[in-house]
Amino acid sequence: MLRNNWKFTYTAARLAEGADAKLKFHEERILFWKKQKDDLVADIRKDGLEVSEGAALGYANPKSRDFERGARVMVRNDLQEKLDECMEKLAYHVGKRRDYDGWAQVLKGNPENRLDADMDDWLFYFGKN
């Protein structure tokens, strides 16, 4: 068998369901990591330290690259490492949210189209996170 060459046909509406599920997952992870970051920043500030964050993070929907610029604490390395992890996770999940939102829009706009999907496509829409 040539399983790497297999194709499966799905309607765009069915693929959109997968994109919606992935979008929901990444939105939940964004909320989780934002809370982690906010709690950590509050702990840092409670100790009388300053956290420098870019102005773009104050927008309602910052882009993934805004988180990549990160935030800096210049005293305790362990706090900086935890803050870096939060910012990296936020950048990742915000980027994924953008990707899945875009695919959901395209697929919902063409719900009756039939599309061939290979294993990588299936994993993109339906694979475990």
BELCORQUI-V672589 format. One record per residue. N is the residue number from 1. RES is the residue in three letters. PHI is phi in whole degrees, 0 to 359 (NA if undefined). BURIAL is I if it has 16 or more other ideal C-beta (glycine too) atoms within 10 Angstrom, else O. D_LAST is the distance of its C-alpha to the last C-alpha in Angstrom with 2 decimals. Layout:
BEGIN
n:N res:RES phi:PHI burial:BURIAL d_last:D_LAST
n:N res:RES phi:PHI burial:BURIAL d_last:D_LAST
END
This chain:
BEGIN
n:1 res:MET phi:NA burial:O d_last:27.81
n:2 res:LEU phi:248 burial:O d_last:26.22
n:3 res:ARG phi:301 burial:O d_last:22.65
n:4 res:ASN phi:290 burial:O d_last:21.63
n:5 res:ASN phi:257 burial:O d_last:23.90
n:6 res:TRP phi:297 burial:O d_last:22.75
n:7 res:LYS phi:231 burial:O d_last:22.21
n:8 res:PHE phi:236 burial:O d_last:21.11
n:9 res:THR phi:260 burial:O d_last:22.54
n:10 res:TYR phi:232 burial:I d_last:20.76
n:11 res:THR phi:282 burial:O d_last:22.25
n:12 res:ALA phi:300 burial:I d_last:20.97
n:13 res:ALA phi:299 burial:O d_last:20.70
n:14 res:ARG phi:293 burial:I d_last:18.20
n:15 res:LEU phi:295 burial:I d_last:16.03
n:16 res:ALA phi:298 burial:I d_last:16.52
n:17 res:GLU phi:300 burial:I d_last:15.05
n:18 res:GLY phi:295 burial:I d_last:11.72
n:19 res:ALA phi:297 burial:I d_last:12.19
n:20 res:ASP phi:297 burial:I d_last:13.18
n:21 res:ALA phi:296 burial:O d_last:10.20
n:22 res:LYS phi:294 burial:I d_last:7.96
n:23 res:LEU phi:300 burial:I d_last:11.04
n:24 res:LYS phi:299 burial:O d_last:11.28
n:25 res:PHE phi:302 burial:I d_last:7.99
n:26 res:HIS phi:291 burial:I d_last:9.22
n:27 res:GLU phi:295 burial:I d_last:12.67
n:28 res:GLU phi:296 burial:O d_last:12.06
n:29 res:ARG phi:292 burial:I d_last:10.85
n:30 res:ILE phi:298 burial:I d_last:13.95
n:31 res:LEU phi:300 burial:O d_last:16.12
n:32 res:PHE phi:299 burial:O d_last:15.09
n:33 res:TRP phi:288 burial:I d_last:15.82
n:34 res:LYS phi:296 burial:I d_last:18.91
n:35 res:LYS phi:296 burial:O d_last:20.22
n:36 res:GLN phi:302 burial:I d_last:19.73
n:37 res:LYS phi:296 burial:I d_last:21.59
n:38 res:ASP phi:298 burial:O d_last:24.24
n:39 res:ASP phi:296 burial:O d_last:24.92
n:40 res:LEU phi:294 burial:I d_last:25.28
n:41 res:VAL phi:298 burial:I d_last:27.55
n:42 res:ALA phi:297 burial:O d_last:29.58
n:43 res:ASP phi:296 burial:O d_last:30.06
n:44 res:ILE phi:296 burial:I d_last:31.14
n:45 res:ARG phi:292 burial:O d_last:33.53
n:46 res:LYS phi:298 burial:O d_last:34.89
n:47 res:ASP phi:279 burial:O d_last:36.14
n:48 res:GLY phi:83 burial:O d_last:38.05
n:49 res:LEU phi:261 burial:O d_last:35.94
n:50 res:GLU phi:253 burial:O d_last:34.99
n:51 res:VAL phi:243 burial:I d_last:31.60
n:52 res:SER phi:259 burial:O d_last:31.81
n:53 res:GLU phi:242 burial:I d_last:29.17
n:54 res:GLY phi:292 burial:O d_last:29.53
n:55 res:ALA phi:297 burial:O d_last:30.98
n:56 res:ALA phi:296 burial:O d_last:28.17
n:57 res:LEU phi:289 burial:I d_last:25.81
n:58 res:GLY phi:280 burial:O d_last:28.17
n:59 res:TYR phi:290 burial:O d_last:27.35
n:60 res:ALA phi:297 burial:O d_last:25.46
n:61 res:ASN phi:228 burial:O d_last:22.75
n:62 res:PRO phi:295 burial:I d_last:22.81
n:63 res:LYS phi:275 burial:O d_last:21.29
n:64 res:SER phi:299 burial:I d_last:18.81
n:65 res:ARG phi:290 burial:O d_last:21.84
n:66 res:ASP phi:295 burial:I d_last:23.61
n:67 res:PHE phi:286 burial:I d_last:21.28
n:68 res:GLU phi:296 burial:O d_last:21.70
n:69 res:ARG phi:289 burial:O d_last:25.36
n:70 res:GLY phi:72 burial:I d_last:24.51
n:71 res:ALA phi:222 burial:I d_last:26.95
n:72 res:ARG phi:234 burial:O d_last:29.57
n:73 res:VAL phi:240 burial:I d_last:31.23
n:74 res:MET phi:254 burial:O d_last:34.12
n:75 res:VAL phi:244 burial:O d_last:35.10
n:76 res:ARG phi:259 burial:O d_last:32.65
n:77 res:ASN phi:297 burial:O d_last:30.28
n:78 res:ASP phi:296 burial:O d_last:27.84
n:79 res:LEU phi:293 burial:I d_last:27.50
n:80 res:GLN phi:296 burial:I d_last:26.99
n:81 res:GLU phi:296 burial:O d_last:24.24
n:82 res:LYS phi:295 burial:I d_last:22.36
n:83 res:LEU phi:295 burial:I d_last:23.02
n:84 res:ASP phi:300 burial:O d_last:21.85
n:85 res:GLU phi:299 burial:O d_last:18.46
n:86 res:CYS phi:302 burial:I d_last:18.15
n:87 res:MET phi:293 burial:I d_last:19.32
n:88 res:GLU phi:296 burial:O d_last:17.00
n:89 res:LYS phi:295 burial:I d_last:13.87
n:90 res:LEU phi:298 burial:I d_last:15.54
n:91 res:ALA phi:300 burial:I d_last:16.38
n:92 res:TYR phi:298 burial:I d_last:12.93
n:93 res:HIS phi:289 burial:I d_last:11.45
n:94 res:VAL phi:295 burial:I d_last:14.81
n:95 res:GLY phi:297 burial:I d_last:14.73
n:96 res:LYS phi:294 burial:I d_last:11.45
n:97 res:ARG phi:301 burial:I d_last:12.99
n:98 res:ARG phi:299 burial:O d_last:16.09
n:99 res:ASP phi:299 burial:I d_last:14.66
n:100 res:TYR phi:291 burial:I d_last:13.03
n:101 res:ASP phi:297 burial:I d_last:16.14
n:102 res:GLY phi:298 burial:O d_last:18.34
n:103 res:TRP phi:295 burial:I d_last:16.95
n:104 res:ALA phi:300 burial:I d_last:17.16
n:105 res:GLN phi:296 burial:O d_last:20.73
n:106 res:VAL phi:296 burial:O d_last:21.76
n:107 res:LEU phi:291 burial:I d_last:20.55
n:108 res:LYS phi:291 burial:O d_last:22.07
n:109 res:GLY phi:286 burial:O d_last:25.19
n:110 res:ASN phi:224 burial:O d_last:25.60
n:111 res:PRO phi:296 burial:O d_last:24.43
n:112 res:GLU phi:269 burial:O d_last:26.88
n:113 res:ASN phi:299 burial:O d_last:26.26
n:114 res:ARG phi:252 burial:O d_last:25.11
n:115 res:LEU phi:233 burial:O d_last:22.85
n:116 res:ASP phi:274 burial:O d_last:22.26
n:117 res:ALA phi:235 burial:I d_last:18.73
n:118 res:ASP phi:263 burial:O d_last:18.12
n:119 res:MET phi:299 burial:O d_last:15.31
n:120 res:ASP phi:297 burial:O d_last:13.68
n:121 res:ASP phi:297 burial:I d_last:14.09
n:122 res:TRP phi:299 burial:O d_last:12.64
n:123 res:LEU phi:297 burial:O d_last:9.39
n:124 res:PHE phi:300 burial:I d_last:9.46
n:125 res:TYR phi:269 burial:I d_last:10.02
n:126 res:PHE phi:234 burial:I d_last:8.73
n:127 res:GLY phi:296 burial:O d_last:6.34
n:128 res:LYS phi:293 burial:O d_last:3.78
n:129 res:ASN phi:283 burial:O d_last:0.00
END
